[in-house]
């Protein structure tokens, strides 16, 4: 079974194909590769190199854009907010159906 890292390129190609509304056969023709090769990429059985992936996406008229972003701290923010609740407010929220992280176990 392929690991996550082995499936990234295939997922990107599959997403690109879906975005364009094409069959594997039509998308493979657009990319100028054999349909079985595209199938193997999408299934994670084969992985194109990064330059090859970028070239294929370019043939489809698409760019792969990545960005670095600060880590999402929403769990820390919610935990801090929960710690600020008094017992009465905590009980009221639980009674309304909220699941507080501090009460799960």
MARLUM-178629 format. One record per atom (N, C-alpha, C, O): residue in one letter; x, z, y. Coordinates in steps of 0.001 Angstrom, whole numbers, padded with zeros to 6 digits, always signed. Example, Ala and Ser with C-alpha at 12.3 -4.5 7.8 and 13.67 -1.06 7.14 Angstrom:
A+013190+007800-005690 A+012300+007800-004500 A+013200+007800-003300 A+014236+008465-003319 S+012850+007080-002250 S+013670+007140-001060 S+012900+007870+000030 S+013409+008039+001138 
% end
This chain:
X+000844+000000-001189 X+000000+000000+000000 X+000882+000000+001242 X+001846+000760+001324 X+000555-000840+002191 X+001345-000966+003407 X+001120+000225+004317 X+000006+000741+004414 X+002191+000667+004991 X+002077+001744+005953 X+001501+001238+007266 X+001326+000036+007472 X+001213+002180+008141 X+000633+001824+009439 X+001532+000853+010185 X+001054-000122+010764 X+002840+001120+010172 X+003763+000257+010901 X+003764-001162+010353 X+004097-002107+011067 X+003392-001311+009081 X+003334-002637+008469 X+002038-003371+008787 X+001898-004549+008459 X+001103-002696+009414 X-000201-003297+009672 X-000459-003597+011148 X-001478-004197+011492 X+000457-003182+012014 X+000237-003354+013448 X+000145-004832+013829 X-000805-005239+014498 X+001111-005628+013416 X+001107-007051+013776 X-000136-007739+013225 X-000764-008545+013913 X-000489-007419+011985 X-001678-008022+011388 X-002947-007639+012124 X-003837-008470+012308 X-003037-006380+012548 X-004211-005933+013301 X-004281-006632+014649 X-005365-006985+015112 X-003126-006834+015281 X-003110-007556+016557 X-003558-009003+016376 X-004340-009520+017175 X-003065-009649+015333 X-003463-011038+015080 X-004945-011129+014725 X-005642-012036+015178 X-005418-010199+013924 X-006837-010186+013558 X-007709-009961+014793 X-008752-010597+014950 X-007279-009062+015659 X-008012-008801+016897 X-008009-010031+017806 X-009024-010364+018417 X-006867-010694+017887 X-006769-011916+018699 X-007710-012989+018161 X-008394-013673+018922 X-007732-013122+016849 X-008606-014129+016217 X-010070-013817+016499 X-010853-014713+016813 X-010436-012543+016387 X-011824-012133+016659 X-012176-012366+018127 X-013276-012813+018450 X-011229-012060+019008 X-011461-012267+020444 X-011733-013733+020751 X-012537-014054+021627 X-011065-014610+020031 X-011261-016049+020243 X-012421-016608+019430 X-012824-017755+019625 X-012953-015806+018526 X-014094-016232+017720 X-013755-017324+016719 X-014566-018216+016469 X-012567-017260+016149 X-012122-018312+015240 X-012045-017816+013801 X-011842-016629+013549 X-012208-018734+012873 X-011979-018441+011460 X-010472-018347+011242 X-009685-018752+012098 X-010083-017817+010101 X-008645-017784+009779 X-008063-019189+009757 X-006952-019412+010239 X-008807-020131+009200 X-008310-021505+009104 X-008085-022099+010489 X-007040-022694+010752 X-009071-021938+011376 X-008954-022489+012729 X-007854-021782+013518 X-007104-022421+014256 X-007760-020458+013360 X-006734-019701+014087 X-005342-020076+013587 X-004422-020242+014388 X-005181-020210+012277 X-003893-020611+011718 X-003482-021989+012253 X-002314-022218+012565 X-004440-022889+012352 X-004137-024222+012894 X-003687-024121+014354 X-002742-024793+014765 X-004368-023279+015129 X-003993-023076+016529 X-002584-022496+016632 X-001812-022878+017512 X-002254-021576+015735 X-000940-020931+015751 X+000151-021788+015129 X+001339-021480+015231 X-000282-022895+014468 X+000640-023804+013794 X+001366-023116+012633 X+002567-023294+012432 X+000581-022310+011863 X+001099-021690+010645 X+000085-021937+009535 X-001065-022290+009798 X+000513-021752+008313 X-000389-021933+007171 X-001395-020785+007117 X-001071-019647+007455 X-002613-021095+006692 X-003652-020066+006594 X-003252-018926+005667 X-003518-017769+005994 X-002614-019205+004504 X-002183-018087+003652 X-001172-017149+004348 X-001150-015946+004086 X-000348-017714+005228 X+000598-016891+005986 X-000153-015978+006936 X+000155-014790+007031 X-001143-016525+007643 X-001959-015712+008539 X-002693-014625+007757 X-002761-013476+008194 X-003231-014989+006617 X-003925-014026+005774 X-002993-012884+005367 X-003389-011719+005391 X-001756-013219+004993 X-000775-012208+004594 X-000404-011307+005776 X-000232-010100+005606 X-000281-011889+006968 X-000007-011074+008167 X-001165-010105+008418 X-000956-008906+008601 X-002384-010641+008424 X-003550-009812+008738 X-003750-008703+007703 X-004216-007616+008047 X-003410-008961+006468 X-003581-007970+005400 X-002406-006996+005313 X-002460-006021+004564 X-001350-007260+006076 X-000192-006379+006040 X+000749-006629+004880 X+001653-005833+004624 X+000539-007739+004172 X+001432-008071+003052 X+002751-008662+003545 X+003772-008589+002862 X+002711-009245+004739 X+003905-009783+005402 X+003855-009358+006853 X+002778-009144+007408 X+005031-009235+007472 X+005096-008852+008870 X+005953-009853+009635 X+007106-010096+009276 X+005388-010429+010686 X+006213-011304+011520 X+007171-010443+012345 X+006885-009279+012627 X+008288-011014+012720 X+009174-010306+013649 X+008465-010210+014996 X+007494-010928+015234 X+008931-009347+015863 X+008315-009224+017188 X+008394-010550+017946 X+007391-010970+018522 X+009563-011235+017969 X+009585-012536+018662 X+008586-013537+018077 X+007963-014297+018818 X+008434-013538+016751 X+007469-014449+016127 X+006047-014062+016518 X+005243-014935+016847 X+005725-012782+016488 X+004393-012327+016894 X+004095-012746+018325 X+003006-013248+018606 X+005042-012548+019233 X+004831-012932+020632 X+004643-014432+020775 X+003820-014882+021573 X+005401-015211+020008 X+005269-016674+020038 X+003892-017105+019527 X+003268-017999+020098 X+003421-016467+018450 X+002102-016802+017904 X+000996-016467+018904 X+000086-017266+019124 X+001082-015298+019496 X+000068-014918+020484 X+000096-015858+021682 X-000948-016195+022240 X+001290-016277+022073 X+001412-017221+023184 X+000735-018547+022854 X+000097-019151+023716 X+000871-018996+021621 X+000209-020240+021201 X-001309-020115+021290 X-002018-021101+021488 X-001795-018875+021140 X-003240-018633+021231 X-003673-018396+022680 X-004849-018154+022950 X-002716-018468+023606 X-003033-018250+025015 X-003169-016781+025366 X-003837-016431+026339 X-002538-015919+024578 X-002644-014477+024797 X-001268-013863+025014 X-000263-014379+024524 X-001231-012768+025744 X-000017-011988+025945 X-000211-010619+025322 X-001316-010077+025322 X+000857-010069+024796 X+000841-008693+024313 X+001457-007846+025414 X+002611-008047+025791 X+000690-006910+025922 X+001174-006047+026998 X+001175-004609+026519 X+000194-004119+025959 X+002290-003948+026748 X+002406-002541+026378 X+002839-001772+027610 X+003494-002307+028504 X+002461-000511+027637 X+002882+000323+028751 X+003149+001730+028252 X+002566+002177+027264 X+004020+002407+028935 X+004271+003806+028651 X+003344+004629+029529 X+003178+004338+030714 X+002755+005636+028957 X+001846+006500+029702 X+002141+007949+029339 X+002633+008252+028252 X+001831+008822+030270 X+002004+010236+029986 X+001092+010635+028842 X+000026+010053+028644 X+001529+011638+028090 X+000726+012108+026972 X-000591+012684+027476 X-000660+013284+028548 X-001616+012488+026688 X-002938+013012+026996 X-002956+014496+026654 X-002731+014875+025505 X-003219+015320+027633 X-003221+016767+027444 X-004635+017330+027369 X-004820+018520+027622 X-005629+016531+027035 X-007005+017015+027115 X-007263+018219+026217 X-008066+019082+026571 X-006600+018298+025060 X-006794+019464+024187 X-006291+020737+024860 X-006931+021785+024776 X-005139+020641+025527 X-004599+021803+026242 X-005510+022219+027393 X-005727+023408+027626 X-006040+021230+028110 X-006937+021524+029233 X-008208+022201+028732 X-008667+023174+029330 X-008781+021697+027640 X-009992+022321+027089 X-009711+023727+026577 X-010526+024628+026774 X-008571+023927+025923 X-008226+025259+025416 X-008073+026242+026574 X-008521+027385+026482 X-007452+025809+027645 X-007302+026672+028821 X-008666+027016+029413 X-008909+028161+029795 X-009549+026031+029488 X-010902+026265+029997 X-011647+027254+029103 X-012311+028163+029601 X-011538+027079+027780 X-012211+028004+026848 X-011708+029434+027014 X-012487+030384+026946 X-010400+029583+027232 X-009852+030932+027420 X-010399+031584+028681 X-010449+032810+028785 X-010812+030752+029647 X-011326+031307+030906 X-012786+031772+030793 X-013285+032433+031704 X-013474+031445+029703 X-014884+031806+029547 X-015030+033279+029189 X-014250+033825+028409 X-016036+033908+029768 X-016333+035275+029323 X-017234+035181+028085 X-017735+034106+027755 X-017432+036313+027409 X-018192+036321+026152 X-019615+035807+026333 X-020139+035106+025467 X-020237+036152+027451 X-021618+035716+027706 X-021699+034191+027821 X-022574+033564+027224 X-020790+033606+028586 X-020768+032147+028770 X-020431+031445+027449 X-021017+030413+027122 X-019498+032002+026705 X-019129+031440+025407 X-020338+031431+024469 X-020603+030429+023805 X-021066+032541+024414 X-022258+032645+023560 X-023332+031655+023985 X-023987+031044+023141 X-023514+031497+025294 X-024512+030551+025809 X-024174+029120+025385 X-025057+028372+024967 X-022915+028744+025490 X-022501+027388+025115 X-022683+027149+023613 X-023164+026094+023201 X-022298+028128+022808 X-022450+027999+021360 X-023931+027873+021003 X-024296+027083+020133 X-024778+028648+021674 X-026219+028584+021421 X-026786+027212+021775 X-027779+026782+021190 X-026163+026528+022726 X-026608+025189+023121 X-026023+024094+022219 X-026309+022912+022406 X-025215+024487+021256 X-024688+023506+020305 X-023260+023074+020530 X-022744+022236+019791 X-022610+023630+021538 X-021204+023280+021761 X-020347+023906+020679 X-020549+025057+020290 X-019377+023123+020195 X-018412+023659+019229 X-017126+023954+019989 X-016424+023044+020430 X-016839+025209+020130 X-015619+025606+020829 X-014468+025636+019840 X-014612+026124+018719 X-013332+025116+020260 X-012165+025065+019377 X-011768+026469+018932 X-011322+026663+017801 X-011926+027429+019806 X-011526+028789+019470 X-012443+029428+018431 X-012075+030436+017827 X-013639+028858+018211 X-014546+029439+017219 X-014544+028669+015908 X-015237+029055+014967 X-013764+027570+015828 X-013687+026864+014541 X-012546+027453+013748 X-011547+027897+014313 X-012690+027458+012475 X-011637+028085+011704 X-011581+027591+010375 X-010737+028025+009590 
% end
